[in-house]
Amino acid sequence: MAVHRLIVFSAPTPGQEDEYNDWYNNVHLDEVIAIPGFVAAQRFRLSDDQLPGFQPSPHRYLAIYEFDRPPGEPLETLRGELESGAIGLPDSIQVESICPWAYSSISERAAAQQ
């Protein structure tokens, strides 16, 4: 079975990081995974530890959503929810910072168990 993910980078409005994280963790993740097709969500903050020699990421926050099907229908539903206002974006998120991309797996490897 193919694995599908929605990767979303975003940033808080300056001075509103606590409000942004509270909304994302306690409201938004649940709003999105309530949409049919979305089955899980996780958030991440950029680590201070990075591979040297590469351009630094402009994104400090990342959300990864999992689908139980190809992303077309769930993404269309999410778009509709955002456009209708059923899912709102608070002032604590910089709307112009939102970068969402859906990915589907093309290969997989796992480390050998020892």
Protein Blocks (a to p, Z undefined) as FASTA:
>chain_A
ZZddddddddddehilmmmmmmmmmmmmmmmmmpghiabdcdddddfbdcehiacdfbfb
dcddddfbdfklmmmmmmmmmmnomaccdfkbcfklpccdddddfbdcddddZZ
